């Protein structure tokens, strides 16, 4: 999923993350986002894999 939380407030984001966590028993859930604060919201399992900042070649 690619940044499905873009227009969500923290309450909706937490609720959606709980639903996604419930689905992890059957599916692998991968969420891409550029919002750093989302890593602090989940109360369950989370494996964060930050990517390095993009630096264009000059």
PDB file of N, CA, C and O in Angstrom:
ATOM      1  N   UNK A   1       0.853  -1.166   0.000  1.00  0.00           N
ATOM      2  CA  UNK A   1       0.000   0.000   0.000  1.00  0.00           C
ATOM      3  C   UNK A   1       0.895   1.224   0.000  1.00  0.00           C
ATOM      4  O   UNK A   1       1.906   1.270   0.701  1.00  0.00           O
ATOM      5  N   UNK A   2       0.525   2.188  -0.772  1.00  0.00           N
ATOM      6  CA  UNK A   2       1.360   3.368  -0.919  1.00  0.00           C
ATOM      7  C   UNK A   2       0.679   4.581  -0.302  1.00  0.00           C
ATOM      8  O   UNK A   2      -0.218   5.175  -0.900  1.00  0.00           O
ATOM      9  N   UNK A   3       1.108   4.937   0.882  1.00  0.00           N
ATOM     10  CA  UNK A   3       0.670   6.138   1.590  1.00  0.00           C
ATOM     11  C   UNK A   3      -0.851   6.283   1.679  1.00  0.00           C
ATOM     12  O   UNK A   3      -1.410   7.335   1.369  1.00  0.00           O
ATOM     13  N   UNK A   4      -1.504   5.206   2.107  1.00  0.00           N
ATOM     14  CA  UNK A   4      -2.961   5.259   2.248  1.00  0.00           C
ATOM     15  C   UNK A   4      -3.394   6.202   3.369  1.00  0.00           C
ATOM     16  O   UNK A   4      -4.565   6.570   3.454  1.00  0.00           O
ATOM     17  N   UNK A   5      -2.455   6.593   4.227  1.00  0.00           N
ATOM     18  CA  UNK A   5      -2.777   7.460   5.365  1.00  0.00           C
ATOM     19  C   UNK A   5      -2.609   8.942   5.051  1.00  0.00           C
ATOM     20  O   UNK A   5      -2.686   9.777   5.952  1.00  0.00           O
ATOM     21  N   UNK A   6      -2.384   9.269   3.809  1.00  0.00           N
ATOM     22  CA  UNK A   6      -2.056  10.629   3.406  1.00  0.00           C
ATOM     23  C   UNK A   6      -3.067  11.656   3.935  1.00  0.00           C
ATOM     24  O   UNK A   6      -2.673  12.742   4.358  1.00  0.00           O
ATOM     25  N   UNK A   7      -4.342  11.330   3.915  1.00  0.00           N
ATOM     26  CA  UNK A   7      -5.363  12.294   4.345  1.00  0.00           C
ATOM     27  C   UNK A   7      -6.002  11.921   5.682  1.00  0.00           C
ATOM     28  O   UNK A   7      -7.014  12.504   6.070  1.00  0.00           O
ATOM     29  N   UNK A   8      -5.408  10.941   6.394  1.00  0.00           N
ATOM     30  CA  UNK A   8      -5.967  10.488   7.669  1.00  0.00           C
ATOM     31  C   UNK A   8      -5.405  11.294   8.829  1.00  0.00           C
ATOM     32  O   UNK A   8      -4.240  11.691   8.813  1.00  0.00           O
ATOM     33  N   UNK A   9      -6.244  11.535   9.842  1.00  0.00           N
ATOM     34  CA  UNK A   9      -5.730  12.070  11.092  1.00  0.00           C
ATOM     35  C   UNK A   9      -5.188  10.901  11.917  1.00  0.00           C
ATOM     36  O   UNK A   9      -5.336   9.746  11.516  1.00  0.00           O
ATOM     37  N   UNK A  10      -4.562  11.185  13.064  1.00  0.00           N
ATOM     38  CA  UNK A  10      -3.931  10.122  13.860  1.00  0.00           C
ATOM     39  C   UNK A  10      -4.924   9.069  14.333  1.00  0.00           C
ATOM     40  O   UNK A  10      -4.588   7.886  14.377  1.00  0.00           O
ATOM     41  N   UNK A  11      -6.141   9.474  14.688  1.00  0.00           N
ATOM     42  CA  UNK A  11      -7.140   8.523  15.160  1.00  0.00           C
ATOM     43  C   UNK A  11      -7.518   7.525  14.054  1.00  0.00           C
ATOM     44  O   UNK A  11      -7.588   6.323  14.306  1.00  0.00           O
ATOM     45  N   UNK A  12      -7.755   8.003  12.872  1.00  0.00           N
ATOM     46  CA  UNK A  12      -8.095   7.110  11.751  1.00  0.00           C
ATOM     47  C   UNK A  12      -6.902   6.237  11.368  1.00  0.00           C
ATOM     48  O   UNK A  12      -7.065   5.068  11.016  1.00  0.00           O
ATOM     49  N   UNK A  13      -5.716   6.809  11.440  1.00  0.00           N
ATOM     50  CA  UNK A  13      -4.511   6.041  11.121  1.00  0.00           C
ATOM     51  C   UNK A  13      -4.336   4.893  12.098  1.00  0.00           C
ATOM     52  O   UNK A  13      -4.062   3.767  11.682  1.00  0.00           O
ATOM     53  N   UNK A  14      -4.491   5.156  13.400  1.00  0.00           N
ATOM     54  CA  UNK A  14      -4.375   4.085  14.409  1.00  0.00           C
ATOM     55  C   UNK A  14      -5.401   2.982  14.153  1.00  0.00           C
ATOM     56  O   UNK A  14      -5.074   1.797  14.225  1.00  0.00           O
ATOM     57  N   UNK A  15      -6.637   3.371  13.856  1.00  0.00           N
ATOM     58  CA  UNK A  15      -7.687   2.385  13.605  1.00  0.00           C
ATOM     59  C   UNK A  15      -7.347   1.538  12.383  1.00  0.00           C
ATOM     60  O   UNK A  15      -7.538   0.322  12.402  1.00  0.00           O
ATOM     61  N   UNK A  16      -6.854   2.156  11.343  1.00  0.00           N
ATOM     62  CA  UNK A  16      -6.500   1.417  10.128  1.00  0.00           C
ATOM     63  C   UNK A  16      -5.310   0.504  10.382  1.00  0.00           C
ATOM     64  O   UNK A  16      -5.287  -0.627   9.895  1.00  0.00           O
ATOM     65  N   UNK A  17      -4.317   0.975  11.139  1.00  0.00           N
ATOM     66  CA  UNK A  17      -3.166   0.128  11.458  1.00  0.00           C
ATOM     67  C   UNK A  17      -3.585  -1.099  12.275  1.00  0.00           C
ATOM     68  O   UNK A  17      -3.016  -2.178  12.105  1.00  0.00           O
ATOM     69  N   UNK A  18      -4.576  -0.940  13.160  1.00  0.00           N
ATOM     70  CA  UNK A  18      -5.081  -2.097  13.915  1.00  0.00           C
ATOM     71  C   UNK A  18      -5.719  -3.117  12.981  1.00  0.00           C
ATOM     72  O   UNK A  18      -5.511  -4.319  13.143  1.00  0.00           O
ATOM     73  N   UNK A  19      -6.490  -2.653  12.010  1.00  0.00           N
ATOM     74  CA  UNK A  19      -7.109  -3.560  11.035  1.00  0.00           C
ATOM     75  C   UNK A  19      -6.032  -4.272  10.227  1.00  0.00           C
ATOM     76  O   UNK A  19      -6.109  -5.482  10.019  1.00  0.00           O
ATOM     77  N   UNK A  20      -5.033  -3.529   9.773  1.00  0.00           N
ATOM     78  CA  UNK A  20      -3.949  -4.140   9.003  1.00  0.00           C
ATOM     79  C   UNK A  20      -3.188  -5.167   9.837  1.00  0.00           C
ATOM     80  O   UNK A  20      -2.788  -6.213   9.326  1.00  0.00           O
ATOM     81  N   UNK A  21      -2.990  -4.869  11.120  1.00  0.00           N
ATOM     82  CA  UNK A  21      -2.297  -5.830  11.991  1.00  0.00           C
ATOM     83  C   UNK A  21      -3.113  -7.114  12.146  1.00  0.00           C
ATOM     84  O   UNK A  21      -2.544  -8.205  12.188  1.00  0.00           O
ATOM     85  N   UNK A  22      -4.417  -6.996  12.231  1.00  0.00           N
ATOM     86  CA  UNK A  22      -5.267  -8.190  12.320  1.00  0.00           C
ATOM     87  C   UNK A  22      -5.125  -9.059  11.072  1.00  0.00           C
ATOM     88  O   UNK A  22      -5.290 -10.277  11.142  1.00  0.00           O
ATOM     89  N   UNK A  23      -4.825  -8.448   9.949  1.00  0.00           N
ATOM     90  CA  UNK A  23      -4.706  -9.183   8.692  1.00  0.00           C
ATOM     91  C   UNK A  23      -3.339  -9.848   8.524  1.00  0.00           C
ATOM     92  O   UNK A  23      -3.158 -10.655   7.611  1.00  0.00           O
ATOM     93  N   UNK A  24      -2.369  -9.521   9.395  1.00  0.00           N
ATOM     94  CA  UNK A  24      -1.017 -10.047   9.206  1.00  0.00           C
ATOM     95  C   UNK A  24      -0.926 -11.553   9.412  1.00  0.00           C
ATOM     96  O   UNK A  24       0.059 -12.163   8.995  1.00  0.00           O
ATOM     97  N   UNK A  25      -1.901 -12.157  10.030  1.00  0.00           N
ATOM     98  CA  UNK A  25      -1.904 -13.606  10.169  1.00  0.00           C
ATOM     99  C   UNK A  25      -2.145 -14.314   8.837  1.00  0.00           C
ATOM    100  O   UNK A  25      -1.801 -15.485   8.676  1.00  0.00           O
ATOM    101  N   UNK A  26      -2.733 -13.600   7.895  1.00  0.00           N
ATOM    102  CA  UNK A  26      -3.052 -14.189   6.594  1.00  0.00           C
ATOM    103  C   UNK A  26      -2.284 -13.558   5.433  1.00  0.00           C
ATOM    104  O   UNK A  26      -2.099 -14.182   4.388  1.00  0.00           O
ATOM    105  N   UNK A  27      -1.840 -12.316   5.627  1.00  0.00           N
ATOM    106  CA  UNK A  27      -1.186 -11.577   4.553  1.00  0.00           C
ATOM    107  C   UNK A  27       0.050 -10.867   5.085  1.00  0.00           C
ATOM    108  O   UNK A  27       0.143 -10.565   6.275  1.00  0.00           O
ATOM    109  N   UNK A  28       0.994 -10.605   4.196  1.00  0.00           N
ATOM    110  CA  UNK A  28       2.112  -9.748   4.539  1.00  0.00           C
ATOM    111  C   UNK A  28       1.709  -8.320   4.212  1.00  0.00           C
ATOM    112  O   UNK A  28       1.396  -8.003   3.064  1.00  0.00           O
ATOM    113  N   UNK A  29       1.716  -7.476   5.204  1.00  0.00           N
ATOM    114  CA  UNK A  29       1.298  -6.093   5.011  1.00  0.00           C
ATOM    115  C   UNK A  29       2.526  -5.205   4.870  1.00  0.00           C
ATOM    116  O   UNK A  29       3.379  -5.176   5.757  1.00  0.00           O
ATOM    117  N   UNK A  30       2.618  -4.492   3.775  1.00  0.00           N
ATOM    118  CA  UNK A  30       3.714  -3.560   3.532  1.00  0.00           C
ATOM    119  C   UNK A  30       3.099  -2.200   3.241  1.00  0.00           C
ATOM    120  O   UNK A  30       2.273  -2.056   2.340  1.00  0.00           O
ATOM    121  N   UNK A  31       3.510  -1.217   4.009  1.00  0.00           N
ATOM    122  CA  UNK A  31       2.981   0.135   3.854  1.00  0.00           C
ATOM    123  C   UNK A  31       4.152   1.067   3.565  1.00  0.00           C
ATOM    124  O   UNK A  31       5.133   1.086   4.308  1.00  0.00           O
ATOM    125  N   UNK A  32       4.050   1.827   2.501  1.00  0.00           N
ATOM    126  CA  UNK A  32       5.052   2.826   2.164  1.00  0.00           C
ATOM    127  C   UNK A  32       4.514   4.198   2.546  1.00  0.00           C
ATOM    128  O   UNK A  32       3.358   4.520   2.271  1.00  0.00           O
ATOM    129  N   UNK A  33       5.362   5.005   3.183  1.00  0.00           N
ATOM    130  CA  UNK A  33       4.953   6.366   3.523  1.00  0.00           C
ATOM    131  C   UNK A  33       6.174   7.248   3.666  1.00  0.00           C
ATOM    132  O   UNK A  33       7.275   6.767   3.930  1.00  0.00           O
ATOM    133  N   UNK A  34       5.972   8.526   3.491  1.00  0.00           N
ATOM    134  CA  UNK A  34       7.039   9.490   3.745  1.00  0.00           C
ATOM    135  C   UNK A  34       6.779  10.263   5.042  1.00  0.00           C
ATOM    136  O   UNK A  34       7.511  11.199   5.361  1.00  0.00           O
ATOM    137  N   UNK A  35       5.761   9.884   5.774  1.00  0.00           N
ATOM    138  CA  UNK A  35       5.404  10.536   7.033  1.00  0.00           C
ATOM    139  C   UNK A  35       6.120   9.829   8.196  1.00  0.00           C
ATOM    140  O   UNK A  35       5.703   8.753   8.625  1.00  0.00           O
ATOM    141  N   UNK A  36       7.183  10.434   8.692  1.00  0.00           N
ATOM    142  CA  UNK A  36       7.973   9.822   9.762  1.00  0.00           C
ATOM    143  C   UNK A  36       7.166   9.567  11.035  1.00  0.00           C
ATOM    144  O   UNK A  36       7.415   8.582  11.730  1.00  0.00           O
ATOM    145  N   UNK A  37       6.213  10.426  11.350  1.00  0.00           N
ATOM    146  CA  UNK A  37       5.465  10.279  12.596  1.00  0.00           C
ATOM    147  C   UNK A  37       4.586   9.019  12.625  1.00  0.00           C
ATOM    148  O   UNK A  37       4.168   8.603  13.705  1.00  0.00           O
ATOM    149  N   UNK A  38       4.300   8.412  11.491  1.00  0.00           N
ATOM    150  CA  UNK A  38       3.469   7.202  11.478  1.00  0.00           C
ATOM    151  C   UNK A  38       4.145   6.045  12.196  1.00  0.00           C
ATOM    152  O   UNK A  38       3.459   5.155  12.701  1.00  0.00           O
ATOM    153  N   UNK A  39       5.461   6.034  12.255  1.00  0.00           N
ATOM    154  CA  UNK A  39       6.185   4.961  12.939  1.00  0.00           C
ATOM    155  C   UNK A  39       5.921   4.982  14.438  1.00  0.00           C
ATOM    156  O   UNK A  39       6.121   3.966  15.105  1.00  0.00           O
ATOM    157  N   UNK A  40       5.486   6.090  14.977  1.00  0.00           N
ATOM    158  CA  UNK A  40       5.231   6.214  16.410  1.00  0.00           C
ATOM    159  C   UNK A  40       3.799   5.831  16.791  1.00  0.00           C
ATOM    160  O   UNK A  40       3.510   5.681  17.978  1.00  0.00           O
ATOM    161  N   UNK A  41       2.906   5.670  15.831  1.00  0.00           N
ATOM    162  CA  UNK A  41       1.492   5.442  16.123  1.00  0.00           C
ATOM    163  C   UNK A  41       1.113   4.001  16.430  1.00  0.00           C
ATOM    164  O   UNK A  41       0.290   3.786  17.320  1.00  0.00           O
ATOM    165  N   UNK A  42       1.663   3.000  15.745  1.00  0.00           N
ATOM    166  CA  UNK A  42       1.171   1.638  15.977  1.00  0.00           C
ATOM    167  C   UNK A  42       1.473   1.156  17.390  1.00  0.00           C
ATOM    168  O   UNK A  42       2.500   1.486  17.982  1.00  0.00           O
ATOM    169  N   UNK A  43       0.539   0.362  17.907  1.00  0.00           N
ATOM    170  CA  UNK A  43       0.707  -0.207  19.238  1.00  0.00           C
ATOM    171  C   UNK A  43       1.122  -1.670  19.151  1.00  0.00           C
ATOM    172  O   UNK A  43       1.467  -2.267  20.171  1.00  0.00           O
ATOM    173  N   UNK A  44       1.097  -2.250  17.988  1.00  0.00           N
ATOM    174  CA  UNK A  44       1.412  -3.663  17.812  1.00  0.00           C
ATOM    175  C   UNK A  44       2.741  -3.863  17.123  1.00  0.00           C
ATOM    176  O   UNK A  44       3.711  -3.144  17.367  1.00  0.00           O
ATOM    177  N   UNK A  45       2.761  -4.849  16.263  1.00  0.00           N
ATOM    178  CA  UNK A  45       3.996  -5.191  15.559  1.00  0.00           C
ATOM    179  C   UNK A  45       4.291  -4.178  14.465  1.00  0.00           C
ATOM    180  O   UNK A  45       3.404  -3.742  13.732  1.00  0.00           O
ATOM    181  N   UNK A  46       5.561  -3.820  14.378  1.00  0.00           N
ATOM    182  CA  UNK A  46       5.995  -2.908  13.336  1.00  0.00           C
ATOM    183  C   UNK A  46       7.459  -3.174  13.063  1.00  0.00           C
ATOM    184  O   UNK A  46       8.270  -3.229  13.987  1.00  0.00           O
ATOM    185  N   UNK A  47       7.795  -3.337  11.815  1.00  0.00           N
ATOM    186  CA  UNK A  47       9.178  -3.462  11.394  1.00  0.00           C
ATOM    187  C   UNK A  47       9.440  -2.291  10.456  1.00  0.00           C
ATOM    188  O   UNK A  47       8.962  -2.264   9.322  1.00  0.00           O
ATOM    189  N   UNK A  48      10.199  -1.336  10.948  1.00  0.00           N
ATOM    190  CA  UNK A  48      10.457  -0.126  10.195  1.00  0.00           C
ATOM    191  C   UNK A  48      11.756  -0.270   9.417  1.00  0.00           C
ATOM    192  O   UNK A  48      12.785  -0.653   9.975  1.00  0.00           O
ATOM    193  N   UNK A  49      11.704   0.037   8.137  1.00  0.00           N
ATOM    194  CA  UNK A  49      12.877  -0.020   7.266  1.00  0.00           C
ATOM    195  C   UNK A  49      13.041   1.338   6.596  1.00  0.00           C
ATOM    196  O   UNK A  49      12.582   1.535   5.471  1.00  0.00           O
ATOM    197  N   UNK A  50      13.690   2.273   7.279  1.00  0.00           N
ATOM    198  CA  UNK A  50      13.854   3.600   6.669  1.00  0.00           C
ATOM    199  C   UNK A  50      14.818   3.534   5.486  1.00  0.00           C
ATOM    200  O   UNK A  50      15.797   2.788   5.502  1.00  0.00           O
ATOM    201  N   UNK A  51      14.526   4.308   4.489  1.00  0.00           N
ATOM    202  CA  UNK A  51      15.376   4.391   3.301  1.00  0.00           C
ATOM    203  C   UNK A  51      16.234   5.650   3.407  1.00  0.00           C
ATOM    204  O   UNK A  51      15.816   6.642   4.003  1.00  0.00           O
ATOM    205  N   UNK A  52      17.425   5.608   2.834  1.00  0.00           N
ATOM    206  CA  UNK A  52      18.249   6.818   2.863  1.00  0.00           C
ATOM    207  C   UNK A  52      17.610   7.918   2.032  1.00  0.00           C
ATOM    208  O   UNK A  52      16.863   7.649   1.091  1.00  0.00           O
ATOM    209  N   UNK A  53      17.909   9.148   2.389  1.00  0.00           N
ATOM    210  CA  UNK A  53      17.395  10.289   1.629  1.00  0.00           C
ATOM    211  C   UNK A  53      17.952  10.269   0.224  1.00  0.00           C
ATOM    212  O   UNK A  53      19.127   9.967   0.017  1.00  0.00           O
ATOM    213  N   UNK A  54      17.119  10.586  -0.728  1.00  0.00           N
ATOM    214  CA  UNK A  54      17.551  10.634  -2.122  1.00  0.00           C
ATOM    215  C   UNK A  54      18.422  11.867  -2.337  1.00  0.00           C
ATOM    216  O   UNK A  54      18.048  12.984  -1.978  1.00  0.00           O
ATOM    217  N   UNK A  55      19.567  11.644  -2.919  1.00  0.00           N
ATOM    218  CA  UNK A  55      20.458  12.743  -3.264  1.00  0.00           C
ATOM    219  C   UNK A  55      20.784  12.628  -4.748  1.00  0.00           C
ATOM    220  O   UNK A  55      21.529  11.736  -5.154  1.00  0.00           O
ATOM    221  N   UNK A  56      20.233  13.518  -5.553  1.00  0.00           N
ATOM    222  CA  UNK A  56      20.470  13.416  -7.012  1.00  0.00           C
ATOM    223  C   UNK A  56      21.946  13.644  -7.340  1.00  0.00           C
ATOM    224  O   UNK A  56      22.643  14.397  -6.659  1.00  0.00           O
ATOM    225  N   UNK A  57      22.394  12.990  -8.377  1.00  0.00           N
ATOM    226  CA  UNK A  57      23.762  13.163  -8.848  1.00  0.00           C
ATOM    227  C   UNK A  57      23.872  14.527  -9.530  1.00  0.00           C
ATOM    228  O   UNK A  57      22.992  14.934 -10.289  1.00  0.00           O
ATOM    229  N   UNK A  58      24.950  15.207  -9.247  1.00  0.00           N
ATOM    230  CA  UNK A  58      25.152  16.522  -9.901  1.00  0.00           C
ATOM    231  C   UNK A  58      26.511  16.562 -10.534  1.00  0.00           C
ATOM    232  O   UNK A  58      26.883  17.571 -11.134  1.00  0.00           O
TER     233      UNK A  58
END
